[in-house]
Amino acid sequence: MVATGELIRAMNYVDDMNATLRRICVAIPSMTAEERQRLAEYLRAAQNSIAAALTDLEKAGQ
């Protein structure tokens, strides 16, 4: 299967998100409890966006 430019860009965005999450994980031990809690809340909002994107991808294939 040939990958379009749009697919390659989208996959690069996912790679960027994974790299960012690795950086976040490295910084977690140096955060205060309050900072970790705030970051967890912020990540939960992103989790909802990821779930919505997955749902859209699955719907589009039907």
CYANA upper distance limits for C-alpha pairs under 8 A (distance plus 0.5 A):
  3 ALA  CA      7 LEU  CA      6.56
  3 ALA  CA      8 ILE  CA      7.03
  4 THR  CA      8 ILE  CA      6.84
  5 GLY  CA      9 ARG  CA      6.63
  6 GLU  CA     10 ALA  CA      6.66
  7 LEU  CA     11 MET  CA      6.61
  8 ILE  CA     12 ASN  CA      6.64
  9 ARG  CA     13 TYR  CA      6.82
 10 ALA  CA     14 VAL  CA      7.01
 11 MET  CA     15 ASP  CA      6.81
 12 ASN  CA     16 ASP  CA      6.65
 13 TYR  CA     17 MET  CA      6.72
 14 VAL  CA     18 ASN  CA      6.75
 15 ASP  CA     19 ALA  CA      6.72
 16 ASP  CA     20 THR  CA      6.61
 17 MET  CA     21 LEU  CA      6.67
 18 ASN  CA     22 ARG  CA      6.78
 19 ALA  CA     23 ARG  CA      6.92
 20 THR  CA     24 ILE  CA      6.72
 21 LEU  CA     25 CYS  CA      6.65
 22 ARG  CA     26 VAL  CA      6.89
 23 ARG  CA     27 ALA  CA      6.97
 24 ILE  CA     28 ILE  CA      6.78
 25 CYS  CA     29 PRO  CA      8.46
 27 ALA  CA     31 MET  CA      7.32
 28 ILE  CA     36 ARG  CA      7.35
 31 MET  CA     35 GLU  CA      6.24
 31 MET  CA     36 ARG  CA      6.60
 32 THR  CA     36 ARG  CA      6.72
 33 ALA  CA     37 GLN  CA      6.69
 34 GLU  CA     38 ARG  CA      6.72
 35 GLU  CA     39 LEU  CA      6.59
 36 ARG  CA     40 ALA  CA      6.54
 37 GLN  CA     41 GLU  CA      6.83
 38 ARG  CA     42 TYR  CA      6.78
 39 LEU  CA     43 LEU  CA      6.58
 40 ALA  CA     44 ARG  CA      6.70
 41 GLU  CA     45 ALA  CA      7.24
 42 TYR  CA     46 ALA  CA      7.24
 43 LEU  CA     47 GLN  CA      6.61
 44 ARG  CA     48 ASN  CA      6.99
 45 ALA  CA     49 SER  CA      7.18
 46 ALA  CA     50 ILE  CA      6.75
 47 GLN  CA     51 ALA  CA      6.69
 48 ASN  CA     52 ALA  CA      6.68
 49 SER  CA     53 ALA  CA      6.70
 50 ILE  CA     54 LEU  CA      6.73
 51 ALA  CA     55 THR  CA      6.70
 52 ALA  CA     56 ASP  CA      6.70
 53 ALA  CA     57 LEU  CA      6.70
 54 LEU  CA     58 GLU  CA      6.69
 55 THR  CA     59 LYS  CA      6.58
 56 ASP  CA     60 ALA  CA      6.55
 57 LEU  CA     61 GLY  CA      7.11
 58 GLU  CA     62 GLN  CA      7.52
